[in-house]
Amino acid sequence: MSNDPSAARPILEEDLHAFVDDALDASRRREVQAYLDLHPDAARDVAAHAAHRQELRALLAPISDEPVPPALNLQRLVGERRARERRPWGMAAAVLLALGVGGGAGWSLRGGRPSADAGIVAVAREATASYDVYASDLQRPVEMGPTQRAELVSWVSARLGRQVAVPDLAASGYRFIGGRLVATEHGPAGLFMYDDPQGTRLALLVRPMAVEKNTPMMEHIDGRFAGYAWADQGLGYGVVGTRRAESLHALADEMRRQIGVDLKG
């Protein structure tokens, strides 16, 4: 986002996210609030982020108070240590299993197995939620426009820790209008936006996968939204729009093809 030249320190994207997370000290929070008062577009973005955060909290509320699954109880793991002394890797695997579970995203392991909700189904849901928030924004649906494509790819790749690619859908009648970073239940993701001559928007979400790292394309429909999701080499992808799912299939296939060529070529 653009900085306020009158501010003592520039207001950065990180400041806006910290503002939403209530993670700023009182002085910096006042500076950010003053910036938002002068920049209504940024204020709308922050409000959208806050609404998205509340949606995630509501979604995760049913599991936030769940007891630790027996398989992940550290006291139990320590108690079984002696039985595993002849197989030290067993204890190490159990501890890594326990430490690898993020409390904010709910238990990703139930009964010793990865939850399907952390996989491709979650990518589809997160793509739909992000599309719902940003595709309807007529003023600022993206953070960086088409002229900043290379910078956008570099930014998103750095934040995700993986190289990403942005497909070109011009031959399919969709122009690239830009992208941004978004928050999901499972960490940051890149969101790339397209539209057709009628103004119908299409989005591609990409994020790293902890589970289901290579998954065939699946269709998903959520109310008035539809699309396809898949995973390849540890990155999950979700394509979503307002057209019927079958009409989006060819676009999703073309995106997957181009991404494969760009990242493997």
N, C-alpha and C positions, 0 to 999 in steps of 0.2 A: 504494500500500500504506500501511497505517497507520504512523505514526511511533512510535518508542520515546521516551516522554517523559523517560526517564532518560538518554538520550544527550546528549552535549555539543552535537552538531548533529543535526538530524533525519535519519533514513535515508530517502533518496528513491529513487524508481524508478531514476533514473540511477545511483545508487550500487550498486544490485543488479545492473544490467546491467554496470557496470564491474567488479564483483566477479567475475562470470562470465567477463569478458574479461581478467581479471588485469591491470586497468589502474589499480588503486588503489595509493597509496603504503602503506607498511607500517602506519603509524598508522591510516589510514582503514580499511584492510582488517581490522585487529583490531576496530575499532568495528562494522563490518558483521557480522563473524563473531559478535561478542557479541550483536548484534541477532538474528541468525538462530538462535542458541542459545536465545533466549527466545521466538522466534516460529516454531513448527514449520510453520505454514501457509506462511509466507514462505520457510522453508528448502526446503519441498517445491517451491514455485514456482521457486526458484533452481536446484534440482536438475534440474527439468524443462527449464529454459532451457539448462543446461549440457549435458544429454543431446541437446537439439535442436541445439546448436552442434556437438557432436561428430558428429552425423548429417550436418550440412552439410559439415563438414570431410571426412568420408569420401566424401561424394558428389562433392566438388570435387577430391579428391586426384588422380584420373586426369589432370586438365588443369592442375594447379597447376605442374607442372614442364615443361609444353610450351614449346618455343621460341617466341619472338615470331614471328607469321606474317610472311612477307616483305613483305606489303602494309603492315604497321605498323612495319617496322624504321626507326627514326628516322634512322640513318646513311644508309640508302638514300634516305629522303625529302629529307634535306639535300643529298645528292649530286645529286638531280634538280632542285634549286631553280632553277638557271640555265635549264634547259629550260622552266621554267614562268614565267619572269620576265614574259613578255607576258600571262600569265594568272595574276595574283597570287592570285586567289581559289582556284585549284587547290591551291596550297601550303597556304593557310589551311584549306581543307577537309580536306586530308590530315592536318595537325597536329591539328585538332579531332577527327578520327576517332581518331587515336592516343591523345590525351588523354582521350577519352570512354570508354575501355575500362577497367573496374575490374578490377584484378588479383585481388581477392578473389573475384570472381564468375566467374573464367575469362575467356577471350577471347570477347567478345560479337560479334566480327566475324571471320569466317573467309572468306578469299578475297574480301574486300571486301563481303560480304553479312551482314546481321544474322543471328545464330544463332536458329533457331526455339526453342531451349531458353531464350531470354530472354523469350519471348512468352507466349502463352496456355497453352501446355503447362506452362510453369514455374508459372504461377498455379495451375493445377489441382493440380500436385504440392505446392506450398507450402500450399495450402488443406487438402489431405489430411494433410500432416505436422502442421500446427497442430491440426487436428481430433483427430488421434490422440493428441496430447499433452494437450490441454485438455478435450475432451469426456468423457474417461474419469475426470477428476478430480471426485469426488463432493463434495469439501470446498470447493474454490475454483476452479471452471472459468472464472470471469470476474474482472476487476479492479474493475469498476464495475457495480452492479446496475441493475435497471430503473428505480428511482427517480432514478438519476443519468444518465438517458438524454441529456438536453441537454448536460450536462457532458462525458459520454463523446464525443458527436459533436464538440463543440468541441475536445476534447483530441486526438482522432484526426485531425481536419481540420488542426489546427495542425501536428502532427508530419508529416503527409503533404504539407502544402503545397497541399492541394486540399480543397474542400468535399465531405464525404461524407454519405450518407443511410442511415438505418436503417429497413428496411421493417417494416411491421406485419403479422404473419401470424396474428393472432387469428382472423380469419374462416376461416382454413385449418386451425385447430386447434392452432396453435403459439403459445406465449407467449414473449415476449422475456425472457431472463434476465440479459442484460448483455453486456459485451464487454471488450476489452483491446487493447493494442498487442502485436504479436508481431514477432520478427525473421524475415526470410526471406533467401533467397540474393540478393535484389535490393533490400534495404533494408527499412525498417519497413512494417508493414501493420496494418490494423485487423481484428480478428476479433470478430464479433458472433454470439452464441449464442442458440439457441431450444430449447425442448423441448415435447413433446406430453403429454397426460395419462398416458401410459404411461411417461414418462421418456425417450423416444427423443429424442436430441439432433440438432440440425441447426445448421450453422455457415455463415456468410458471411464470406469474406475479401475485403478490398479493398486495392489498392495502386496507385501510379502505374505507368504503362507507359512504357518507353523505346522499345519497338518494338511492332508490332501493336496500335496504339492504338484501333482500331475493328475488332472481330472478332466474327463471328456466334457464337452459342452453340454449344458443342460438348460432347458427353457424355464423361465420363472415368470409368473403373473401375479401382480399384487394390485388388486383394484383396477384403477385406470392406467396403471403402468405395466409394462411387459419388457422382456428382454432375454438375454442369455448370459450365462456365466461359465467360466472354465478356469483351469489352472495349468500352468506349464513351467517346468523348471523352477518351482518355488515362488512364482508370482501368480496371484489370482486376479482375474479380470471379470468385470461385470459391465455389460452393455445394457442400457435401459432407455426407453422412450415411451411415447404415448401411442405409437402405432401398434397394430396387432402383432403378436409375437411372430407369427409365420412370415410377416412382411419384413421383420428385422433379421431374420435368420441369415439371409445373404450378406447383409451388412456386417453381422457378427463374424461370419466366416471370412469375409475379406479383411476385417481387422485382425483376426487371428493369423491369417496368412502373412499379412504385412509385418506384424510384430515378430513372427517367427523368422522371416527373412532378415529383418533389421538387427535382431539380437543375436542371430546365429551366423549372420554373414560377415 
